[in-house]
Amino acid sequence: MKGEVGSQLRDEKPEQEGHIWGSMRRTAFILGSGLLLLVAFWNSVTWHLQRFWGASGHFWQAQWERLLFAFEGKEWILYMLSITHVPLIFFWGLNGLLLVVDTTGKPSFISRYRIQAGKNEPDKSYQPARGLPPGPAWQHRREPKCPGQCSATESPSPVRPWGSPYQVDPVKLRQAIRTVLANQVLISFPIMVLLYPICKLRRDPCRRELPTFHWFLLELAVFTLIEEVMFYYSHRLLHHPKLYKKIHKKHHEWTAPIGVISLYAHPIEHVVSNMLPAVVGPLVMGSHLSSIVVWSSLALVITTISHCGYHLPFLPSPEFHDYHHLKFNQCYGVLGVLDHLHGTDTLFKQTKAYERHTLLLSLTPLSESIPDSPKME
């Protein structure tokens, strides 16, 4: 019996090693092919954009030199102000608009684009009981009808535990916002401050010349690849049972995510999965401050869209990461390349969400053009 078990384990080990090496070879092939295609079509793809960039390049260079002159000898202040304020303006500007929609349901047409129907959605049937004191509706609580008090034709009143006309729990939401602010102020800001002297060892981020358009595109490609690799493996590691319960479970309290919870995470997760994958790229490339600010702002906008819960027209599809929040053990990455190579998107590919995981180029919601299959009774 022991001999059979031993031989079975010996047979399984080469199979596992073969699967890992196979995934690594496929990863190298796809990334290598992507880089070759990028080089092959570099001039043709960017020619028109380069014409615009070249025409406006003198303008931006002049504005940058004005900033350098104003902060001469105090470039570190320019760095701090830019790296901490500009990305935050984009993050809270976008999330402020999304929070209005999530908490008020207005404008109402946006609810048509909701991915998880009925989640985080205003309850139109909610009517507070008469005689309640003045104040916000979410402060008023209704006592649920006990099943014993209901007639044979009457069902118990559906009452949310927080007494809210909205399905976004205001207590839970306030906790999420406080956590996000704490992560930004106590973790993100210090990391970005420490990044300045480290960047200067590689190359001064506040140097006089702005990067060319071609160089910025190359940087963007490198940043994206580094983020995909680091985020996928760090994120998947956090789903290990010992780490998930103590660290990553906090982020998964929201099975139907909203934009602001993109940074709602345990401090360790915020450093390992949110910050490091985003800052390593600029360090490796010795990037200019302008590239770092654009990349940081873009990364925050993309992660907000991935968590927003709406598949809106002309914006990147959030179906992939929304499915991860729904099912927990699928879709760990950002681009989906490593999920494909490691087989962590197989269940996702069997769903309607996968069919809807595309750029919406019309005003018709994909939930209407590609509806869910009818449930079997």
C-alpha positions in Angstrom: 0.0 0.0 0.0 2.8 2.4 1.0 4.6 1.5 -2.2 1.6 2.4 -4.3 1.2 5.8 -2.5 4.8 6.6 -3.0 4.8 5.8 -6.7 1.7 7.9 -7.1 3.3 10.9 -5.4 6.4 10.4 -7.6 4.2 10.4 -10.7 2.3 13.5 -9.6 5.4 15.6 -8.9 6.8 15.6 -12.5 3.3 16.4 -13.8 3.2 19.5 -11.5 6.7 20.6 -12.5 5.8 20.1 -16.1 2.7 22.3 -15.7 4.7 25.1 -14.1 7.5 25.0 -16.7 4.9 24.9 -19.4 3.1 28.0 -18.0 6.5 29.8 -17.7 7.3 28.9 -21.4 3.9 30.2 -22.5 4.4 33.4 -20.5 7.8 34.0 -22.1 6.4 33.3 -25.6 3.5 35.7 -25.2 5.5 38.5 -23.6 8.3 38.1 -26.2 5.9 38.0 -29.1 4.2 41.1 -27.7 7.4 43.0 -27.5 8.4 42.0 -31.0 5.0 43.2 -32.4 5.4 46.4 -30.4 8.7 47.1 -32.1 7.5 46.0 -35.5 4.5 48.4 -35.6 6.0 51.1 -33.4 6.4 53.8 -36.1 3.1 53.1 -37.9 1.0 53.0 -34.8 2.4 56.2 -33.2 3.0 58.3 -36.2 -0.2 60.5 -35.9 0.1 60.7 -32.2 3.8 61.8 -32.5 2.7 64.6 -34.8 0.4 65.9 -32.1 2.9 65.4 -29.4 5.6 67.1 -31.4 3.4 70.1 -32.1 2.4 70.4 -28.4 5.8 69.3 -27.0 7.2 72.8 -27.0 4.2 74.0 -25.0 4.5 71.4 -22.3 8.3 71.8 -22.1 7.9 75.5 -21.6 5.4 74.9 -18.8 7.7 72.4 -17.1 10.6 74.8 -17.3 8.5 77.4 -15.6 7.7 75.0 -12.8 11.4 74.2 -12.4 12.2 77.9 -12.2 9.6 78.5 -9.6 10.9 75.6 -7.5 14.6 76.1 -8.2 16.6 74.6 -5.5 13.4 73.0 -4.0 12.6 70.4 -6.6 11.8 67.9 -3.9 8.8 70.1 -2.9 7.6 70.1 -6.6 8.0 66.3 -6.5 6.0 65.9 -3.3 3.2 68.2 -4.4 2.8 66.5 -7.8 3.1 62.9 -6.7 0.7 63.2 -3.8 -1.9 65.7 -5.1 -2.5 64.9 -8.8 -3.3 61.2 -8.5 -5.5 61.9 -5.5 -7.5 64.5 -7.5 -8.2 61.9 -10.2 -9.0 59.1 -7.6 -11.4 61.1 -5.4 -12.8 63.1 -8.3 -13.9 59.8 -10.1 -14.9 58.1 -6.9 -16.9 61.2 -5.7 -19.1 60.9 -8.8 -19.5 57.1 -8.4 -20.4 57.5 -4.7 -23.2 59.9 -5.7 -24.6 57.3 -8.0 -24.2 54.5 -5.5 -25.8 56.3 -2.6 -28.6 58.2 -4.5 -29.2 56.1 -7.6 -29.0 59.3 -9.8 -28.8 59.6 -12.7 -31.0 56.5 -12.8 -30.0 55.4 -16.3 -26.6 54.3 -15.0 -28.2 51.5 -13.0 -28.8 49.7 -16.4 -25.1 49.2 -16.6 -24.8 47.5 -13.2 -22.9 44.2 -13.4 -24.4 42.5 -10.3 -28.1 43.4 -10.7 -29.8 44.3 -7.4 -26.5 44.9 -5.6 -25.6 48.4 -4.2 -28.8 49.7 -5.9 -31.4 52.1 -4.4 -34.6 50.4 -3.2 -37.4 52.2 -5.0 -40.0 50.4 -2.9 -38.6 51.8 0.3 -41.0 54.1 2.2 -40.1 55.2 5.7 -42.7 54.8 8.3 -44.9 57.8 9.2 -44.1 59.9 12.3 -40.3 59.5 12.0 -38.2 62.5 13.2 -36.5 64.6 10.6 -33.1 63.6 9.4 -31.4 61.5 6.7 -33.5 58.6 5.5 -30.7 56.1 6.4 -31.1 57.1 10.1 -34.7 55.9 10.2 -35.2 52.3 11.2 -38.3 50.2 10.5 -39.1 47.3 12.7 -39.6 44.2 10.5 -42.8 42.4 10.6 -42.4 39.1 12.4 -43.5 36.1 10.3 -46.0 35.3 13.0 -47.7 38.7 12.5 -48.1 38.3 8.8 -51.4 37.1 7.2 -51.5 34.1 4.9 -51.3 36.4 1.9 -48.8 38.8 3.3 -45.0 38.2 3.3 -42.6 39.7 5.8 -41.3 43.2 5.0 -37.8 43.1 3.5 -35.9 45.4 5.9 -32.2 46.0 5.7 -30.4 45.8 9.0 -29.2 49.4 8.7 -32.6 50.8 8.0 -31.5 52.3 4.7 -33.4 53.0 1.5 -30.1 52.0 -0.3 -28.3 48.7 -0.5 -24.9 50.3 0.2 -24.6 50.0 4.0 -23.7 53.6 5.1 -21.8 52.3 8.2 -19.8 49.9 6.0 -19.2 52.6 3.5 -17.9 55.1 6.1 -15.6 52.4 7.4 -14.2 51.7 3.9 -13.6 55.5 3.3 -11.8 55.8 6.6 -9.6 52.8 5.7 -8.8 54.2 2.3 -7.9 57.6 3.7 -5.7 55.9 6.3 -3.9 53.8 3.6 -3.3 56.8 1.5 -2.1 59.2 4.3 -0.2 56.7 6.5 1.2 54.3 3.8 1.0 55.7 0.2 2.4 59.2 1.1 5.4 57.9 3.0 6.3 55.4 0.3 6.1 58.1 -2.4 8.2 60.4 -0.2 10.9 57.7 0.2 10.7 57.0 -3.5 12.3 60.4 -4.3 15.9 59.8 -3.0 15.8 56.3 -4.4 14.8 57.7 -7.8 17.6 60.2 -7.7 20.1 57.4 -7.3 18.9 56.1 -10.7 18.2 59.3 -12.4 16.8 62.7 -11.3 13.0 62.6 -11.7 12.9 66.4 -11.9 15.4 66.7 -14.7 14.9 69.5 -17.3 13.9 67.6 -20.4 10.5 65.9 -20.6 10.4 62.4 -22.0 9.6 61.9 -25.7 6.3 60.4 -26.7 7.9 57.2 -27.9 9.8 56.8 -24.6 6.7 57.4 -22.5 4.8 54.7 -24.5 7.7 52.3 -23.9 7.6 53.1 -20.2 3.9 52.6 -20.0 4.3 49.1 -21.6 7.0 48.2 -19.1 5.0 49.6 -16.1 2.0 47.5 -17.2 3.9 44.3 -17.6 5.7 44.7 -14.2 2.4 45.5 -12.5 0.7 42.4 -14.1 3.4 40.0 -12.9 3.8 41.5 -9.4 0.1 42.0 -8.8 -0.9 38.5 -10.0 1.5 36.6 -7.9 1.2 38.8 -4.7 -2.6 38.7 -5.1 -2.7 34.9 -5.5 -0.3 34.5 -2.5 -2.7 36.5 -0.4 -5.4 33.9 -1.2 -3.4 31.3 0.6 -5.7 30.2 3.5 -3.3 31.4 6.2 -2.9 34.8 4.6 -6.4 35.3 3.3 -8.1 35.0 6.7 -5.7 37.5 8.4 -5.0 40.0 5.5 -6.9 39.7 2.3 -10.4 38.8 3.7 -10.8 42.5 4.5 -10.8 43.5 0.9 -13.3 40.7 0.0 -15.9 41.9 2.5 -17.4 43.5 -0.6 -18.6 40.7 -2.9 -20.2 43.4 -5.1 -17.5 46.1 -5.2 -17.8 49.8 -5.6 -15.1 52.1 -6.9 -13.8 53.5 -3.5 -13.0 50.0 -2.1 -10.3 49.5 -4.7 -7.9 50.7 -1.9 -9.9 49.2 0.9 -7.3 46.7 2.2 -5.2 45.6 5.1 -2.0 47.7 5.4 0.2 44.7 4.5 -1.9 44.1 1.4 -1.8 47.8 0.5 2.0 47.8 0.5 2.5 44.4 -1.2 -0.3 44.3 -3.8 -1.3 47.9 -4.3 1.9 50.0 -3.9 4.9 47.8 -4.9 3.6 46.7 -8.3 2.9 50.3 -9.2 6.2 51.9 -8.0 8.7 49.2 -9.2 8.3 50.1 -12.9 9.2 53.8 -12.5 12.2 52.8 -10.4 13.5 50.3 -13.0 13.0 52.8 -15.8 14.4 55.8 -14.0 11.3 57.7 -15.0 10.7 61.4 -15.1 8.3 63.0 -12.6 5.7 63.5 -15.4 5.7 59.8 -16.3 5.4 58.8 -12.6 2.4 61.2 -12.1 0.6 60.1 -15.3 1.2 56.4 -14.5 0.1 56.8 -10.8 -3.1 58.7 -11.9 -3.8 56.1 -14.6 -3.3 53.2 -12.3 -5.8 54.6 -9.7 -8.4 55.4 -12.4 -8.1 51.8 -13.8 -8.4 50.1 -10.5 -11.4 52.3 -9.6 -13.1 51.3 -12.9 -12.3 47.6 -12.2 -14.1 47.9 -8.9 -16.9 50.3 -9.8 -19.6 47.7 -10.4 -20.7 49.3 -13.7 -19.9 48.2 -17.2 -20.1 51.6 -18.8 -19.8 52.5 -22.5 -16.3 53.3 -23.9 -14.5 52.4 -20.6 -12.4 49.3 -19.8 -14.5 46.3 -18.9 -14.7 45.6 -15.1 -16.3 42.2 -15.6 -13.0 40.3 -15.0 -12.2 41.7 -11.5 -15.9 41.9 -10.6 -16.1 38.2 -11.1 -13.1 37.7 -8.8 -15.0 39.5 -6.0 -18.0 37.4 -6.7 -16.3 34.0 -6.8 -12.9 34.6 -4.9 -10.9 31.9 -6.6 -10.8 33.1 -10.2 -9.3 36.1 -12.1 -6.4 37.2 -9.9 -4.5 39.4 -12.4 -5.1 42.7 -14.1 -4.8 42.0 -17.9 -5.7 38.3 -17.6 -2.6 37.0 -19.3 -1.2 35.1 -16.3 -4.7 33.9 -15.4 -4.9 32.3 -18.9 -1.4 30.8 -18.6 -2.1 29.4 -15.1 -5.6 28.3 -15.7 -7.1 30.5 -13.1 -9.8 31.9 -15.4 -11.3 28.6 -16.6 -14.6 29.0 -14.7 -14.8 32.6 -15.8 -14.6 31.6 -19.4 -17.7 29.4 -19.0 -19.9 32.3 -17.9 -21.9 35.1 -19.6 -19.6 37.5 -17.8 -16.7 36.4 -20.0 -18.8 37.0 -23.1 -19.6 40.5 -21.8 -15.9 41.1 -20.9 -15.3 43.5 -23.8 -15.2 47.2 -24.6 -18.8 48.5 -24.8 -19.0 50.6 -28.0 -22.8 51.3 -27.8 -25.3 52.7 -25.3 -27.1 49.3 -25.0 -25.9 47.6 -21.8 -24.2 44.2 -22.4 -26.5 42.7 -19.7 -29.3 43.3 -22.2 -27.6 42.3 -25.4 -25.9 39.3 -23.7 -28.4 38.4 -20.9 -27.8 35.7 -18.3 -29.1 32.2 -19.1 -32.5 31.5 -17.6 -32.3 29.7 -14.3 -33.4 26.1 -14.2 -36.3 25.5 -11.9 
